[in-house]
Amino acid sequence: MADIEFEIDHDGLQEICKSAGMKSELLRQAFKLADAANADAHSHEAKWVGSKGFEHEPYGAHVDVLSRTAVGAAHTRTKLGRINEAKYKSLGKQCH
């Protein structure tokens, strides 16, 4: 076998990590987590929110573009979302 040498083009790798396609896929994956957390939160809302329910979805998603890469994340969107997360861990459950 022949030895192969290569060198990573760091600028090119950063460009890929911050590309529109990468941001789109990161957002899609983050929304999958947020949607699953919202479904779990809705299963608990009658126990403590009452008949009013959630006015807005308690969990959302976003993409942050940093200096060298982009990061997708799911997060709580509302005060009730933060309360739900503290009590039922709807988002935390999605990571396990």
Biopython code that builds the backbone (N, CA, C, O; Angstrom):
import numpy as np
from Bio.PDB.StructureBuilder import StructureBuilder

atoms = [
    (1, "MET", "N", (0.831, -1.187, 0.000)),
    (1, "MET", "CA", (0.000, 0.000, 0.000)),
    (1, "MET", "C", (0.871, 1.244, 0.000)),
    (1, "MET", "O", (1.917, 1.301, 0.647)),
    (2, "ALA", "N", (0.423, 2.202, -0.720)),
    (2, "ALA", "CA", (1.159, 3.453, -0.790)),
    (2, "ALA", "C", (0.726, 4.371, 0.344)),
    (2, "ALA", "O", (-0.444, 4.404, 0.726)),
    (3, "ASP", "N", (1.679, 5.107, 0.867)),
    (3, "ASP", "CA", (1.358, 6.098, 1.883)),
    (3, "ASP", "C", (0.734, 7.305, 1.200)),
    (3, "ASP", "O", (1.213, 7.775, 0.168)),
    (4, "ILE", "N", (-0.324, 7.787, 1.787)),
    (4, "ILE", "CA", (-1.010, 8.956, 1.232)),
    (4, "ILE", "C", (-0.892, 10.090, 2.231)),
    (4, "ILE", "O", (-1.171, 9.925, 3.419)),
    (5, "GLU", "N", (-0.484, 11.215, 1.745)),
    (5, "GLU", "CA", (-0.402, 12.395, 2.595)),
    (5, "GLU", "C", (-1.428, 13.405, 2.115)),
    (5, "GLU", "O", (-1.634, 13.588, 0.915)),
    (6, "PHE", "N", (-2.059, 14.048, 3.065)),
    (6, "PHE", "CA", (-2.991, 15.105, 2.704)),
    (6, "PHE", "C", (-2.965, 16.171, 3.786)),
    (6, "PHE", "O", (-2.537, 15.927, 4.914)),
    (7, "GLU", "N", (-3.420, 17.327, 3.426)),
    (7, "GLU", "CA", (-3.463, 18.440, 4.366)),
    (7, "GLU", "C", (-4.873, 19.023, 4.314)),
    (7, "GLU", "O", (-5.415, 19.267, 3.236)),
    (8, "ILE", "N", (-5.444, 19.238, 5.463)),
    (8, "ILE", "CA", (-6.799, 19.781, 5.538)),
    (8, "ILE", "C", (-6.779, 21.262, 5.209)),
    (8, "ILE", "O", (-5.954, 22.017, 5.722)),
    (9, "ASP", "N", (-7.688, 21.658, 4.358)),
    (9, "ASP", "CA", (-7.866, 23.073, 4.030)),
    (9, "ASP", "C", (-8.824, 23.655, 5.071)),
    (9, "ASP", "O", (-10.041, 23.537, 4.927)),
    (10, "HIS", "N", (-8.288, 24.276, 6.106)),
    (10, "HIS", "CA", (-9.096, 24.771, 7.218)),
    (10, "HIS", "C", (-10.106, 25.834, 6.773)),
    (10, "HIS", "O", (-11.235, 25.859, 7.263)),
    (11, "ASP", "N", (-9.709, 26.701, 5.857)),
    (11, "ASP", "CA", (-10.643, 27.720, 5.366)),
    (11, "ASP", "C", (-11.813, 27.069, 4.628)),
    (11, "ASP", "O", (-12.960, 27.490, 4.776)),
    (12, "GLY", "N", (-11.517, 26.050, 3.844)),
    (12, "GLY", "CA", (-12.571, 25.336, 3.122)),
    (12, "GLY", "C", (-13.501, 24.600, 4.067)),
    (12, "GLY", "O", (-14.713, 24.572, 3.854)),
    (13, "LEU", "N", (-12.939, 24.000, 5.114)),
    (13, "LEU", "CA", (-13.741, 23.299, 6.109)),
    (13, "LEU", "C", (-14.657, 24.269, 6.848)),
    (13, "LEU", "O", (-15.820, 23.953, 7.100)),
    (14, "GLN", "N", (-14.146, 25.441, 7.195)),
    (14, "GLN", "CA", (-14.969, 26.451, 7.851)),
    (14, "GLN", "C", (-16.098, 26.920, 6.924)),
    (14, "GLN", "O", (-17.221, 27.154, 7.371)),
    (15, "GLU", "N", (-15.789, 27.051, 5.651)),
    (15, "GLU", "CA", (-16.805, 27.463, 4.683)),
    (15, "GLU", "C", (-17.930, 26.430, 4.602)),
    (15, "GLU", "O", (-19.105, 26.791, 4.536)),
    (16, "ILE", "N", (-17.570, 25.162, 4.608)),
    (16, "ILE", "CA", (-18.573, 24.090, 4.593)),
    (16, "ILE", "C", (-19.416, 24.137, 5.865)),
    (16, "ILE", "O", (-20.641, 24.026, 5.805)),
    (17, "CYS", "N", (-18.761, 24.300, 7.016)),
    (17, "CYS", "CA", (-19.467, 24.297, 8.301)),
    (17, "CYS", "C", (-20.438, 25.467, 8.435)),
    (17, "CYS", "O", (-21.414, 25.374, 9.179)),
    (18, "LYS", "N", (-20.187, 26.558, 7.730)),
    (18, "LYS", "CA", (-21.063, 27.731, 7.815)),
    (18, "LYS", "C", (-21.939, 27.889, 6.578)),
    (18, "LYS", "O", (-22.595, 28.919, 6.421)),
    (19, "SER", "N", (-21.962, 26.896, 5.704)),
    (19, "SER", "CA", (-22.728, 26.992, 4.458)),
    (19, "SER", "C", (-24.232, 26.947, 4.711)),
    (19, "SER", "O", (-24.677, 26.528, 5.779)),
    (20, "ALA", "N", (-24.999, 27.377, 3.735)),
    (20, "ALA", "CA", (-26.463, 27.376, 3.843)),
    (20, "ALA", "C", (-27.001, 25.962, 4.022)),
    (20, "ALA", "O", (-27.941, 25.749, 4.788)),
    (21, "GLY", "N", (-26.426, 25.012, 3.335)),
    (21, "GLY", "CA", (-26.863, 23.624, 3.468)),
    (21, "GLY", "C", (-26.636, 23.080, 4.872)),
    (21, "GLY", "O", (-27.492, 22.383, 5.417)),
    (22, "MET", "N", (-25.487, 23.398, 5.455)),
    (22, "MET", "CA", (-25.186, 22.951, 6.811)),
    (22, "MET", "C", (-26.130, 23.610, 7.810)),
    (22, "MET", "O", (-26.645, 22.946, 8.710)),
    (23, "LYS", "N", (-26.362, 24.923, 7.654)),
    (23, "LYS", "CA", (-27.274, 25.622, 8.561)),
    (23, "LYS", "C", (-28.679, 25.057, 8.452)),
    (23, "LYS", "O", (-29.371, 24.915, 9.461)),
    (24, "SER", "N", (-29.101, 24.738, 7.258)),
    (24, "SER", "CA", (-30.430, 24.170, 7.045)),
    (24, "SER", "C", (-30.569, 22.820, 7.737)),
    (24, "SER", "O", (-31.582, 22.559, 8.385)),
    (25, "GLU", "N", (-29.573, 21.970, 7.608)),
    (25, "GLU", "CA", (-29.627, 20.648, 8.235)),
    (25, "GLU", "C", (-29.531, 20.757, 9.759)),
    (25, "GLU", "O", (-30.214, 20.024, 10.474)),
    (26, "LEU", "N", (-28.701, 21.652, 10.254)),
    (26, "LEU", "CA", (-28.614, 21.852, 11.702)),
    (26, "LEU", "C", (-29.955, 22.315, 12.257)),
    (26, "LEU", "O", (-30.389, 21.846, 13.309)),
    (27, "LEU", "N", (-30.610, 23.232, 11.554)),
    (27, "LEU", "CA", (-31.911, 23.723, 12.003)),
    (27, "LEU", "C", (-32.959, 22.612, 11.950)),
    (27, "LEU", "O", (-33.802, 22.510, 12.841)),
    (28, "ARG", "N", (-32.907, 21.795, 10.926)),
    (28, "ARG", "CA", (-33.850, 20.675, 10.801)),
    (28, "ARG", "C", (-33.691, 19.704, 11.973)),
    (28, "ARG", "O", (-34.680, 19.260, 12.556)),
    (29, "GLN", "N", (-32.460, 19.383, 12.308)),
    (29, "GLN", "CA", (-32.207, 18.467, 13.416)),
    (29, "GLN", "C", (-32.603, 19.094, 14.759)),
    (29, "GLN", "O", (-33.145, 18.406, 15.624)),
    (30, "ALA", "N", (-32.337, 20.384, 14.937)),
    (30, "ALA", "CA", (-32.708, 21.056, 16.184)),
    (30, "ALA", "C", (-34.227, 21.107, 16.328)),
    (30, "ALA", "O", (-34.747, 20.949, 17.432)),
    (31, "PHE", "N", (-34.949, 21.328, 15.215)),
    (31, "PHE", "CA", (-36.406, 21.345, 15.270)),
    (31, "PHE", "C", (-36.966, 19.954, 15.569)),
    (31, "PHE", "O", (-38.031, 19.849, 16.178)),
    (32, "LYS", "N", (-36.292, 18.901, 15.163)),
    (32, "LYS", "CA", (-36.742, 17.555, 15.532)),
    (32, "LYS", "C", (-36.730, 17.394, 17.045)),
    (32, "LYS", "O", (-37.664, 16.838, 17.622)),
    (33, "LEU", "N", (-35.677, 17.878, 17.684)),
    (33, "LEU", "CA", (-35.609, 17.833, 19.150)),
    (33, "LEU", "C", (-36.687, 18.700, 19.781)),
    (33, "LEU", "O", (-37.365, 18.277, 20.718)),
    (34, "ALA", "N", (-36.844, 19.920, 19.262)),
    (34, "ALA", "CA", (-37.843, 20.842, 19.815)),
    (34, "ALA", "C", (-39.256, 20.300, 19.629)),
    (34, "ALA", "O", (-40.078, 20.403, 20.539)),
    (35, "ASP", "N", (-39.548, 19.725, 18.467)),
    (35, "ASP", "CA", (-40.882, 19.170, 18.221)),
    (35, "ASP", "C", (-41.189, 18.017, 19.165)),
    (35, "ASP", "O", (-42.304, 17.907, 19.673)),
    (36, "ALA", "N", (-40.207, 17.161, 19.399)),
    (36, "ALA", "CA", (-40.402, 16.044, 20.331)),
    (36, "ALA", "C", (-40.598, 16.572, 21.754)),
    (36, "ALA", "O", (-41.420, 16.044, 22.502)),
    (37, "ALA", "N", (-39.851, 17.604, 22.127)),
    (37, "ALA", "CA", (-40.014, 18.203, 23.457)),
    (37, "ALA", "C", (-41.383, 18.866, 23.581)),
    (37, "ALA", "O", (-42.013, 18.786, 24.636)),
    (38, "ASN", "N", (-41.849, 19.521, 22.515)),
    (38, "ASN", "CA", (-43.184, 20.128, 22.542)),
    (38, "ASN", "C", (-44.260, 19.060, 22.706)),
    (38, "ASN", "O", (-45.224, 19.260, 23.445)),
    (39, "ALA", "N", (-44.106, 17.947, 22.036)),
    (39, "ALA", "CA", (-45.081, 16.861, 22.167)),
    (39, "ALA", "C", (-45.110, 16.348, 23.603)),
    (39, "ALA", "O", (-46.182, 16.105, 24.157)),
    (40, "ASP", "N", (-43.940, 16.185, 24.201)),
    (40, "ASP", "CA", (-43.878, 15.732, 25.587)),
    (40, "ASP", "C", (-44.497, 16.772, 26.515)),
    (40, "ASP", "O", (-45.225, 16.419, 27.443)),
    (41, "ALA", "N", (-44.215, 18.045, 26.273)),
    (41, "ALA", "CA", (-44.773, 19.109, 27.116)),
    (41, "ALA", "C", (-46.297, 19.126, 27.033)),
    (41, "ALA", "O", (-46.975, 19.318, 28.042)),
    (42, "HIS", "N", (-46.830, 18.925, 25.837)),
    (42, "HIS", "CA", (-48.286, 18.917, 25.679)),
    (42, "HIS", "C", (-48.918, 17.739, 26.413)),
    (42, "HIS", "O", (-50.076, 17.820, 26.821)),
    (43, "SER", "N", (-48.187, 16.662, 26.586)),
    (43, "SER", "CA", (-48.731, 15.525, 27.327)),
    (43, "SER", "C", (-48.853, 15.832, 28.812)),
    (43, "SER", "O", (-49.593, 15.148, 29.519)),
    (44, "HIS", "N", (-48.142, 16.849, 29.303)),
    (44, "HIS", "CA", (-48.189, 17.226, 30.718)),
    (44, "HIS", "C", (-49.028, 18.477, 30.977)),
    (44, "HIS", "O", (-49.365, 18.749, 32.129)),
    (45, "GLU", "N", (-49.374, 19.240, 29.950)),
    (45, "GLU", "CA", (-49.956, 20.560, 30.176)),
    (45, "GLU", "C", (-51.276, 20.531, 30.938)),
    (45, "GLU", "O", (-51.548, 21.451, 31.709)),
    (46, "ALA", "N", (-52.093, 19.518, 30.751)),
    (46, "ALA", "CA", (-53.380, 19.465, 31.450)),
    (46, "ALA", "C", (-53.186, 19.303, 32.955)),
    (46, "ALA", "O", (-54.041, 19.712, 33.740)),
    (47, "LYS", "N", (-52.076, 18.714, 33.352)),
    (47, "LYS", "CA", (-51.810, 18.491, 34.779)),
    (47, "LYS", "C", (-51.535, 19.787, 35.529)),
    (47, "LYS", "O", (-51.840, 19.889, 36.718)),
    (48, "TRP", "N", (-50.960, 20.782, 34.849)),
    (48, "TRP", "CA", (-50.531, 21.958, 35.599)),
    (48, "TRP", "C", (-50.814, 23.298, 34.926)),
    (48, "TRP", "O", (-50.859, 24.320, 35.612)),
    (49, "VAL", "N", (-51.001, 23.327, 33.641)),
    (49, "VAL", "CA", (-51.264, 24.596, 32.967)),
    (49, "VAL", "C", (-52.751, 24.916, 33.022)),
    (49, "VAL", "O", (-53.132, 26.086, 33.021)),
    (50, "GLY", "N", (-53.593, 23.891, 33.068)),
    (50, "GLY", "CA", (-55.021, 24.109, 33.119)),
    (50, "GLY", "C", (-55.636, 24.081, 31.736)),
    (50, "GLY", "O", (-54.988, 23.708, 30.759)),
    (51, "SER", "N", (-56.876, 24.474, 31.666)),
    (51, "SER", "CA", (-57.608, 24.398, 30.403)),
    (51, "SER", "C", (-57.087, 25.393, 29.376)),
    (51, "SER", "O", (-57.299, 25.216, 28.177)),
    (52, "LYS", "N", (-56.412, 26.427, 29.834)),
    (52, "LYS", "CA", (-55.877, 27.435, 28.913)),
    (52, "LYS", "C", (-54.809, 26.845, 27.990)),
    (52, "LYS", "O", (-54.742, 27.199, 26.813)),
    (53, "GLY", "N", (-53.981, 25.953, 28.515)),
    (53, "GLY", "CA", (-52.922, 25.354, 27.718)),
    (53, "GLY", "C", (-51.810, 26.340, 27.398)),
    (53, "GLY", "O", (-51.777, 27.452, 27.925)),
    (54, "PHE", "N", (-50.918, 25.927, 26.546)),
    (54, "PHE", "CA", (-49.813, 26.791, 26.129)),
    (54, "PHE", "C", (-50.309, 27.773, 25.073)),
    (54, "PHE", "O", (-50.966, 27.372, 24.112)),
    (55, "GLU", "N", (-49.999, 29.049, 25.245)),
    (55, "GLU", "CA", (-50.335, 30.036, 24.218)),
    (55, "GLU", "C", (-49.411, 29.884, 23.012)),
    (55, "GLU", "O", (-49.831, 30.060, 21.868)),
    (56, "HIS", "N", (-48.163, 29.560, 23.280)),
    (56, "HIS", "CA", (-47.140, 29.373, 22.243)),
    (56, "HIS", "C", (-46.421, 28.067, 22.539)),
    (56, "HIS", "O", (-46.405, 27.598, 23.677)),
    (57, "GLU", "N", (-45.835, 27.492, 21.519)),
    (57, "GLU", "CA", (-45.049, 26.276, 21.735)),
    (57, "GLU", "C", (-43.939, 26.599, 22.733)),
    (57, "GLU", "O", (-43.247, 27.606, 22.580)),
    (58, "PRO", "N", (-43.760, 25.759, 23.752)),
    (58, "PRO", "CA", (-42.768, 26.061, 24.781)),
    (58, "PRO", "C", (-41.309, 25.884, 24.343)),
    (58, "PRO", "O", (-40.403, 26.423, 24.979)),
    (59, "TYR", "N", (-41.080, 25.132, 23.262)),
    (59, "TYR", "CA", (-39.711, 24.887, 22.807)),
    (59, "TYR", "C", (-39.544, 25.324, 21.352)),
    (59, "TYR", "O", (-40.468, 25.227, 20.545)),
    (60, "GLY", "N", (-38.365, 25.798, 21.047)),
    (60, "GLY", "CA", (-38.046, 26.226, 19.687)),
    (60, "GLY", "C", (-36.632, 25.799, 19.334)),
    (60, "GLY", "O", (-35.978, 25.079, 20.089)),
    (61, "ALA", "N", (-36.171, 26.251, 18.179)),
    (61, "ALA", "CA", (-34.830, 25.887, 17.722)),
    (61, "ALA", "C", (-34.203, 27.062, 16.989)),
    (61, "ALA", "O", (-34.902, 27.935, 16.473)),
    (62, "HIS", "N", (-32.890, 27.073, 16.952)),
    (62, "HIS", "CA", (-32.165, 28.119, 16.242)),
    (62, "HIS", "C", (-30.789, 27.608, 15.824)),
    (62, "HIS", "O", (-30.331, 26.561, 16.282)),
    (63, "VAL", "N", (-30.149, 28.358, 14.956)),
    (63, "VAL", "CA", (-28.770, 28.075, 14.544)),
    (63, "VAL", "C", (-27.939, 29.313, 14.818)),
    (63, "VAL", "O", (-28.312, 30.419, 14.426)),
    (64, "ASP", "N", (-26.825, 29.130, 15.482)),
    (64, "ASP", "CA", (-25.867, 30.209, 15.712)),
    (64, "ASP", "C", (-24.678, 29.984, 14.795)),
    (64, "ASP", "O", (-24.119, 28.889, 14.748)),
    (65, "VAL", "N", (-24.293, 31.024, 14.067)),
    (65, "VAL", "CA", (-23.092, 30.951, 13.228)),
    (65, "VAL", "C", (-21.962, 31.606, 14.013)),
    (65, "VAL", "O", (-22.011, 32.794, 14.329)),
    (66, "LEU", "N", (-20.958, 30.818, 14.317)),
    (66, "LEU", "CA", (-19.815, 31.285, 15.086)),
    (66, "LEU", "C", (-18.684, 31.659, 14.139)),
    (66, "LEU", "O", (-18.870, 31.651, 12.922)),
    (67, "SER", "N", (-17.539, 31.978, 14.669)),
    (67, "SER", "CA", (-16.442, 32.421, 13.808)),
    (67, "SER", "C", (-15.929, 31.310, 12.893)),
    (67, "SER", "O", (-15.479, 31.601, 11.785)),
    (68, "ARG", "N", (-15.983, 30.052, 13.319)),
    (68, "ARG", "CA", (-15.436, 28.966, 12.517)),
    (68, "ARG", "C", (-16.437, 27.886, 12.142)),
    (68, "ARG", "O", (-16.139, 27.034, 11.304)),
    (69, "THR", "N", (-17.618, 27.907, 12.747)),
    (69, "THR", "CA", (-18.596, 26.854, 12.492)),
    (69, "THR", "C", (-20.004, 27.367, 12.775)),
    (69, "THR", "O", (-20.185, 28.538, 13.109)),
    (70, "ALA", "N", (-20.973, 26.515, 12.647)),
    (70, "ALA", "CA", (-22.352, 26.828, 13.014)),
    (70, "ALA", "C", (-22.839, 25.747, 13.964)),
    (70, "ALA", "O", (-22.410, 24.595, 13.890)),
    (71, "VAL", "N", (-23.747, 26.137, 14.862)),
    (71, "VAL", "CA", (-24.253, 25.219, 15.874)),
    (71, "VAL", "C", (-25.778, 25.325, 15.914)),
    (71, "VAL", "O", (-26.333, 26.420, 16.001)),
    (72, "GLY", "N", (-26.443, 24.179, 15.851)),
    (72, "GLY", "CA", (-27.895, 24.146, 15.980)),
    (72, "GLY", "C", (-28.266, 23.774, 17.403)),
    (72, "GLY", "O", (-27.596, 22.955, 18.032)),
    (73, "ALA", "N", (-29.347, 24.382, 17.919)),
    (73, "ALA", "CA", (-29.748, 24.090, 19.296)),
    (73, "ALA", "C", (-31.253, 24.217, 19.461)),
    (73, "ALA", "O", (-31.894, 25.046, 18.814)),
    (74, "ALA", "N", (-31.803, 23.394, 20.328)),
    (74, "ALA", "CA", (-33.195, 23.516, 20.749)),
    (74, "ALA", "C", (-33.181, 24.238, 22.088)),
    (74, "ALA", "O", (-32.240, 24.087, 22.867)),
    (75, "HIS", "N", (-34.214, 25.020, 22.357)),
    (75, "HIS", "CA", (-34.230, 25.835, 23.568)),
    (75, "HIS", "C", (-35.664, 26.050, 24.050)),
    (75, "HIS", "O", (-36.623, 25.810, 23.316)),
    (76, "THR", "N", (-35.791, 26.503, 25.287)),
    (76, "THR", "CA", (-37.110, 26.900, 25.777)),
    (76, "THR", "C", (-37.422, 28.277, 25.204)),
    (76, "THR", "O", (-36.541, 29.131, 25.093)),
    (77, "ARG", "N", (-38.683, 28.481, 24.843)),
    (77, "ARG", "CA", (-39.086, 29.753, 24.233)),
    (77, "ARG", "C", (-39.857, 30.645, 25.185)),
    (77, "ARG", "O", (-39.880, 31.864, 25.014)),
    (78, "THR", "N", (-40.485, 30.052, 26.183)),
    (78, "THR", "CA", (-41.396, 30.806, 27.036)),
    (78, "THR", "C", (-41.134, 30.508, 28.504)),
    (78, "THR", "O", (-40.403, 29.581, 28.853)),
    (79, "LYS", "N", (-41.760, 31.327, 29.361)),
    (79, "LYS", "CA", (-41.653, 31.086, 30.798)),
    (79, "LYS", "C", (-42.244, 29.722, 31.140)),
    (79, "LYS", "O", (-41.667, 28.978, 31.932)),
    (80, "LEU", "N", (-43.395, 29.389, 30.548)),
    (80, "LEU", "CA", (-43.989, 28.075, 30.809)),
    (80, "LEU", "C", (-43.091, 26.952, 30.294)),
    (80, "LEU", "O", (-43.054, 25.868, 30.875)),
    (81, "GLY", "N", (-42.380, 27.207, 29.223)),
    (81, "GLY", "CA", (-41.425, 26.217, 28.722)),
    (81, "GLY", "C", (-40.307, 25.972, 29.726)),
    (81, "GLY", "O", (-39.893, 24.832, 29.938)),
    (82, "ARG", "N", (-39.821, 27.044, 30.341)),
    (82, "ARG", "CA", (-38.770, 26.897, 31.347)),
    (82, "ARG", "C", (-39.292, 26.165, 32.582)),
    (82, "ARG", "O", (-38.592, 25.338, 33.166)),
    (83, "ILE", "N", (-40.525, 26.476, 32.971)),
    (83, "ILE", "CA", (-41.128, 25.778, 34.111)),
    (83, "ILE", "C", (-41.317, 24.295, 33.770)),
    (83, "ILE", "O", (-41.005, 23.418, 34.575)),
    (84, "ASN", "N", (-41.828, 24.032, 32.571)),
    (84, "ASN", "CA", (-42.012, 22.643, 32.139)),
    (84, "ASN", "C", (-40.686, 21.892, 32.113)),
    (84, "ASN", "O", (-40.612, 20.735, 32.528)),
    (85, "GLU", "N", (-39.654, 22.546, 31.629)),
    (85, "GLU", "CA", (-38.342, 21.897, 31.563)),
    (85, "GLU", "C", (-37.822, 21.589, 32.960)),
    (85, "GLU", "O", (-37.239, 20.529, 33.188)),
    (86, "ALA", "N", (-38.029, 22.509, 33.894)),
    (86, "ALA", "CA", (-37.573, 22.280, 35.267)),
    (86, "ALA", "C", (-38.321, 21.120, 35.916)),
    (86, "ALA", "O", (-37.740, 20.338, 36.669)),
    (87, "LYS", "N", (-39.616, 21.015, 35.617)),
    (87, "LYS", "CA", (-40.433, 19.980, 36.271)),
    (87, "LYS", "C", (-40.399, 18.634, 35.550)),
    (87, "LYS", "O", (-40.278, 17.593, 36.195)),
    (88, "TYR", "N", (-40.504, 18.645, 34.220)),
    (88, "TYR", "CA", (-40.659, 17.398, 33.466)),
    (88, "TYR", "C", (-39.483, 17.044, 32.551)),
    (88, "TYR", "O", (-39.427, 15.931, 32.030)),
    (89, "LYS", "N", (-38.549, 17.969, 32.351)),
    (89, "LYS", "CA", (-37.353, 17.720, 31.521)),
    (89, "LYS", "C", (-37.711, 17.263, 30.103)),
    (89, "LYS", "O", (-37.092, 16.342, 29.569)),
    (90, "SER", "N", (-38.699, 17.900, 29.506)),
    (90, "SER", "CA", (-39.166, 17.497, 28.172)),
    (90, "SER", "C", (-38.067, 17.578, 27.118)),
    (90, "SER", "O", (-37.983, 16.711, 26.247)),
    (91, "LEU", "N", (-37.228, 18.601, 27.185)),
    (91, "LEU", "CA", (-36.137, 18.713, 26.209)),
    (91, "LEU", "C", (-34.971, 17.805, 26.588)),
    (91, "LEU", "O", (-34.376, 17.157, 25.726)),
    (92, "GLY", "N", (-34.653, 17.761, 27.861)),
    (92, "GLY", "CA", (-33.556, 16.912, 28.320)),
    (92, "GLY", "C", (-33.764, 15.444, 27.984)),
    (92, "GLY", "O", (-32.801, 14.722, 27.725)),
    (93, "LYS", "N", (-35.023, 14.995, 27.988)),
    (93, "LYS", "CA", (-35.332, 13.599, 27.647)),
    (93, "LYS", "C", (-34.961, 13.266, 26.210)),
    (93, "LYS", "O", (-34.684, 12.107, 25.900)),
    (94, "GLN", "N", (-34.951, 14.253, 25.333)),
    (94, "GLN", "CA", (-34.713, 14.005, 23.904)),
    (94, "GLN", "C", (-33.253, 13.664, 23.632)),
    (94, "GLN", "O", (-32.931, 13.121, 22.576)),
    (95, "CYS", "N", (-32.387, 13.970, 24.556)),
    (95, "CYS", "CA", (-30.960, 13.702, 24.358)),
    (95, "CYS", "C", (-30.543, 12.333, 24.856)),
    (95, "CYS", "O", (-29.373, 11.966, 24.747)),
    (96, "HIS", "N", (-31.482, 11.572, 25.401)),
    (96, "HIS", "CA", (-31.128, 10.261, 25.962)),
    (96, "HIS", "C", (-31.957, 9.172, 25.337)),
    (96, "HIS", "O", (-31.800, 8.001, 25.683)),
]
sb = StructureBuilder()
sb.init_structure("model")
sb.init_model(0)
sb.init_chain("A")
sb.init_seg("    ")
for serial, (resi, resn, name, xyz) in enumerate(atoms, 1):
    if name == "N":
        sb.init_residue(resn, " ", resi, " ")
    sb.init_atom(name, np.array(xyz, "f"), 0.0, 1.0, " ", f" {name:<3s}", serial, name[0])
structure = sb.get_structure()
